[in-house]
């Protein structure tokens, strides 16, 4: 976690994202379960989500997003000193999805010994990764860090549980973090938190060392996402509001100073509540949940890249990122673009 400084030590040099071609709409779900477009949209803001093809793995999506971010940054894969992947749905339990990405990028020039690792902070994974990348660049330990948020949630959710399966989608987002240039633009501060007392609110209880894979785990679907929706909702509103306010206070900024909030796209009702409590105008929230649903750690970088490529984000503007997920883990970052 980094605090404000007279000059940022790092900045985001480029962004990229990837969404699978297959689109699953609410109307499609109406045909296979007891739900409706009106019910889903009114409670979540979601209209559709993207679903990975059978042959696609998490690292494949991450690689697509990484390539786009490298191109946006105007640097080659050979310039990357560290790869960080935030995900709870890696290709395999071991090794990390990040080393698959590293292998995929070797053909583009990435060093064969480039360090790469995953971090597990669920929907807050990108914020955590950005915090680490900022620290590495500030310290001079790395010059260019590739940070990726990626999830293939369609394979770890219970498609018979309409309370959760309608919420999630697949996708990847990436940024390249590099040195700031002294013009005041860059990552001003990052703020990360967790509360282990809320573990049971959002978890995948089976498949690890506590409950190893067994027929019972499979029969009870303990290897799939479980969520106590109302508990997560209440905690998210409180924690996201506080983290945004912390980021503003740390940099002596007021709500009116924020040009864009790029939030985790979990539920439009959560975002409405955070908007109301922070006092940041609703038109300054970039929202794409209707098109992507909740892509967990990929959510913020996907939204960021879409906002950048749409020309909404302009040099010198102030951006706040915020996200909350299983752990409970959450965080925020304030960036001058």
MOJOGI-V824343 format. One line per field, one symbol per residue. psi: psi as a letter, one per 40 degrees, with the letter a starting at -180 (. if undefined). burial: I if it has 9 or more other C-alpha atoms within 8 Angstrom, else O. Layout:
# MOJOGI-V824343
psi: ???
burial: ???
This chain:
# MOJOGI-V824343
psi: hiiiidhieiihdiiiihhidhhhidddddeeigiiddddddddehdiiihiidehidddddddddddddddefiideehehhhhhiefididhaiddddddddeddeehheehihiiigfbeeddddddddddddddeedidhhhhhhhhgdeeeiheegedddediiiiiiiihhaiieeeehahdiihiiigeeededhigdieaddgihidddddefeeihhhgddddddddddddddddddddddefiideehdhhgihgdhdddddddddddehideehhhedddeahfbeedddddddddddeedhiheihhhiiihaidhiiiiihhh.
burial: IIIIOOIIIIIIIIIIIIIIOOIIIIOOIIOOOOIIIOOIIOIIIIIIIIIIOOOOIIIIIIIIIIIIIIIIIOOIIOOIIIIIIIIOIIIOOOOIIIIIIIIOIIOOIIOOOIOIIIIOIIIIIIIIIIIIIIIIIIOOOIIIIIIIIIIIIIOIIIOOOIOIIIIIIIIIIIIIIIIIOOOIIIIIIIIIOOIOOIIOIIIIIIIOOOIIIOOOIIOOOIIIIIIIOOOIIOOIIIIIIOIIIIIIIIIOIOIOOIIIIIIIIIIIIIIIIIIOOIOIOOOIIIIIIIIIIIIIIIIIIIIIIIIIOOOOIOOOIIIIIIIIIIIIIIIIIIIII
